[in-house]
Amino acid sequence: MIYQGDALYYIYETPAILQHILENEQSVLAEAKALVNKTEITEVYITGSGSSYNAAVAAALTAKKLLGIRATAVYPVTLLEECDFVSDKAVVLGISQQGTSMAVIHTMDAIRSRGIPVISVTGEYETEITKHGDANIYIECGYEDAGATTKGYTSTVLTLMLFLIMLGEDNGKISFLKGYDYRKRIEAVIQNMNRVLEDSKTWCNLTAEKIKDCDDLIIISSSNLKSLLLESVLKFSETCRFPVRGYEVDEFMHGMYNAVTERTNLLYLFPASGNELERMEKLFEYYEQKETIQYAINMPNMQKKSLIGFLNDLDFSILEYNLPQQMLFVLTSRVRGINLNIPKDPEFHKYMKSKLELDKE
C-alpha cells in the first residue's frame, strides 16, 4: 500500500493525542478494567511485533520498576511456543496497531484456549484482532496514513503504562495516591512536549543533512531506554534504508566497538541519570578524541550538543525523548531522497502472508 500522509504532521500531533488519552483513561480502559477487576493477577505478558513489541518493552519496565508487577514483553512466536508455561493467574495483552498481525492473533487464540484472560490492544475499531480477545483496549490516536509509525508508538506506550498503573491500583500494588502522582508526572511530560518539538527542529534539520550520506550507523543507549533504542534501530532502518545497529552501552563495550570504522556514525540516546549515563559520557569523550562522527539526543552532564528542553523525568521521559528521534529519521529520509510512504518491497507481506487486509497496511 502507498500511504498519503505526512509523518512529520503526526509527530506534531502527538502531545494533543497523549493528553486526550490521559484525560479519557477511564473510557479507554473500561473493557479491560471490567475483565481484570478484583481478579488476582500475578503477571502480565505483552506481545507484539515491530513498534508494538518496542512499546511493550517500555511498559514492562514501568510495571516492574514502579508497580512491583511481573511483566514480560515477548515476541508472539516465543509466547506461542511457551504458552503452556503461562500462569493461569496471568493476563496477556496482544498488540497490533492496525489489528492485522497474524502472529499476534494466533498467539492470542492459543493463550485464550487455556482460559487465560486475553486483551487486544489496537488502534482501529472492528479489526480482526478485536475478535480474538476477551476485552479490547483501543489506542485512541487515530489512523496514521504514513509509512512509519510515530504517534502510534508513543500512544501505545502511554496507553499500556496507564493500564498497568490501573492494574497496580486494583491489585493493591500501589496506592491510589501514588497512581495519581504517576499520572501528574506523565501529564507534566506531555505538557512540555510542544517545547521539545520546537527546540528539536534546528538540531534535527542540521543533523539530517550531516547523516544523509551515512551508510553505517550505530545507536547507543541505556538499559532503561531499551524500548527507544529498539524503536530507533527499527525506524532508521525502515525509513532511511541502510544498515543500522543498536546496543546498550555495556553490550557495545563488550566487543561491538571493534566494528567501528572511519565510516561509522554514532548516535547516542542519553538517559536522565544513572551509572550508564556516566559510561556513555565517557564513551562519547573517547570517540570525540578519535574524531569519530557522533550525534547525541540529551546530554545532561556534558556540554550540550543539542539544546532540547526535556523534563528528564526518571520514569516517563521515554515519551519525550522519542520526539526528536522521530523527527530526525523523517527528515533524514527526506534528504536521502526516500519517500517513506512507498514500501521498498510492496510484495513482501503478500508473499509472506504475515498481515491481513494488506490494502490497509
N, C-alpha and C positions, 0 to 999 in steps of 0.2 A: 504493500500500500504506500502511496505517496501522500505525505501529510501537507497541510496548507498553512499551519500556524507558525508563530514566531516564538521560539523557545525563550528568548530574552524577555518577551512580554510576560510569560508565565512565571519567570523568576521574580519580576517586579510585582506580580500578583500575590506572591507568597505571604507577605505579612498580613494582608487583609483576610486571606483564606484561613491562616492559622488562628487569627483572632476569632473568626467565625466558628471554627471547630471548638475552640476553648469555651466560648460563650454558650455553645449548644451541646456541651458534653453529655448532658443527661439524655437528650433525644438521640444523639449519635450512638450511645452505648446502651440504650434501653433494652433491646433484644438480648444482648449479651449479658447484661446485668440480671435480667429475669432468669436466664439459663443457669447462672452460677451462684445466684443469691442464696446465702445460707447453706451452700454446699462446701464441704471440706475439700479444698483444692491444695494439694501439696506441691505440685509442679506444673509448669507451663511449657509447652513446646510451640515454637513459632516457626512455620515452614514457608518457604517461597524461593523463588529463583531470581537472579539478577538484582535489580534495585530492591525488590521485595525482601530478598534474603538480607541484603545490606541493612535495610531498615530494621529487620528482626534482630540483627546483631546489636544495634543501638538500644532497642527496647529490652533485650535480655540483660544487658549490662545495667540498665536502670533498675530492673527488678531485683537483681542480685545485690547491687550496691546499696540501694536506698530502702528496699522493701523487705529484704530477707526472704524473698520467694525464689525457689529454684526454677530458673527459666533457661531454656536452651534454644538457641537459633540453630536450625538444622535444614539441610537441603532436602527436598522431597524424596529423592531416591534413597537417601540414607534413612530417613524416618520410615519409609515403606519397608525397607529391609529389616528394620529393628522394631516394627510396630508391636510385635508380641511381647516386648520388654517394657512397653509403656505402662505406667501405673494406672490402675483403674480410678485413682484419685487425681489424675491429670486432666488438664483441659488443653486442647490443641487448636491453634489458630492457623488457618491456611490462607496465605495472601496471594492475590493476583489482581493487580491494578485494574486490568481490563476484563478480568473474570474468565480468561480463556486458557489458562495454563493446564495442560493435560496432566503433567506430573503432579501438580498440587491436587487436582481433582481426584486422581487415582489414590493418592495417599490419604486424603480425607475420607474416601469411601472405606478404605481398609481399616482405618482407626475407628471410624463410626460403627463398623460392623461388630466391634468388640464392646459396644455400649459406652464408649468413652465420649464425653461431650466434645463436639467439634464446632468451631465458629469460622465462618468465611469472612474474610476481610477484603473488600473490593471497592473500587472507585466508581462502579457503574451499577445501576439497578437492573434487575431482571436478566443478569448474565448467567451463564451456565453454572458457575461456581456457587451461586446462591441456592441452587437445588441440592447441594451436597453437604450442607451443614445443618446443625440443629438451631442455629441462630446466625444472624448476619450483622457485621459492623460495616457501615458504608463510610468510605473515606471521602468526606464532603469537600472535594477540591475542584469538582467539575472536570469535564473532558479536556485532555491535553492533546491538542491537534499538532503535535510536533514529534520529530523522530528521536527524541531523548527525553526521558522522564526528569523533570525538575521539581515543580511544585508537588508532584505526586509522591516523590520520595520523602520530602520534608513533611508533608501532610501525613504520610503513613507513620513516620517516626513519632510525630506528636500524638496521633490517634492511639497508637499502641502504648505509648507512655501513659496516657490518660486511662486506658483500660486497666493497666497494671496498677496504677495508683488506686483506682476504684476497687480492684480485687484485693489490694493490700488493706484497704479500709474495711471491706466487708468481712475479711478473714481475721481481723484483729491484728494484722502485722504492723500497722501504723495507726496512729490516732487520726481522727478527722481533722484535728488542728494541724497535724503535720501534713496531711494531704492538702489542706488549704494553703499552707506555706509553700509547698512544692508548686501549686498552681499559680500562686502570686509571682514566684520566681520565673516560671515559664512565661507568664504574661509580660514581665519586665523585659525579657529577652525579645519577645515578639514586638513590643512597643519600640524597641531600639533598632529594629531591622531596616527601617527606611533610611536611617542614618548610615548603617552599614552598607547598604546598596549605593547610596550617594558617594560615600567615601571610597568604594571599591572601583568606581568607573575609570578613573585615571590610571590607577595601577594595573587594572585588568587590560585596558587598551594597550598600554605600553608593553606589558609582558607578553600579550598575544603576538605583537609584532616581533618581539625578540625570539619567541619559540616557534614561529611559523615554519621554519626550516628544520626543526628538530626531528631526528629520527631515532632517538634513544633517550627516553625519559624514565627516571626512577623517582617515585614518590615515597617520602619517608615521613612516618608519624609515630604516635604512641599507642600503647595498648588500649587506652580508654577512648581513643578516636579510631578504633579499628573499623567501625562501620563507615566512617567518612573516607578512610583510606581505601577500602574496598570499592566504595562508590566512585571515588576519583579515578581509580585504575579503570573501572568499567566504562565510565563516561568519556574519559580522554581517549580510550581505545576505540569506542564505537563512533565517536563524533569526529575525532581528528585522524583516525585510521592509520596509526603507526604503532609499533610495539611499545607498550607501557608496562612497567613493573612497579610493585609497591611492597614496602616492608615496614614492619615495626622496627624502631631504631636498633634494638638489640639483635634482631634477626639479621638486619643489614650488616652489623659489625661482625657477625659470625660467618663470614665468608663472602657475602654478596658484594662487599667493597672491591673484591678482585675483578668484578665486571665493569668497574668504572673506567672509561677511556676518555680520550680528549674530545670525543663527540658527545659524551654523556651530559645531559642536563639534570639537575637535582631540584625537585620541588618539595619543600617542607611544609607540613601541616602541623604547626606547633600547638601543643595543649596549653591550658592556662597555668599549670603548675606541676610539680612532682619531679621525681628523680629522672624520669625520661626526658623532661624538658631540659635539664642540665646536660644530659648526654647529647641531646640534639643540638644545643647551643655549641657544645664543644666540637661536635662533628661539623657544624656549619663553619666554625672558625678554622678547622683543619683544612677543609676544601677551599675556603677562601684564600688561604695561603698557597694552595696548589693552583689557584686561578681557574678552578672548575666553575662552570656556569651554574649559578644557583638562584633560586627564587624562593620566597617564603610568604606564607599566609599566617600572620600573627606571630610576632616575636616579642613576648612580654618583657624580657630582661635584657634585651640587646638593642643596639642602635636600630631603629625601625627601618625595615626595608619596604614595608607597606604600612601606611598610616591609616588604619581602619579602626573605627571606634567601637570595638567589641566590648560587651559587658564582661566577658570572661567568667561567666558563671561556671563553677567547677563541675556541675552535673548536667546542665542543659544547654551549654554553648555550642554543642554539635549542631543545633538548629541554626545558629547564626554563622558559624564557620563555613557552613555549606554554601552560603550565598556567593561569596567571591570565587569559590572553586567552580560553581556552576557557570557564573558569568565568564570565567576565564576559558572554559572548554568551548562555550558557544562562540565567543569572539575569536578564539584560535581556529576553530573550524572554518570560520568565515574568511580569515586572512589566508588560510591554506587553500581557499577556493572550493571548499566542500559544502554542498548543500545537505545538511544533516537530515533533512526531511525526506530524502530519497535513499532508500536502502541500497547498500553496495551490492547486495545479492538478493534480489526480490524473490528468488525461487527457493531460498534456504528453508524457511519454515514449511512451505508447501511440500517439499520433498521429505523433510524430517517428520512431518505430521506432529510437530511439537506444540502447535497452538490451534485452537478452534477459531472460527469466524475470522479468517485472515483478512477479510475486507475491512475489519475494524482494527486490525493490528498495524 
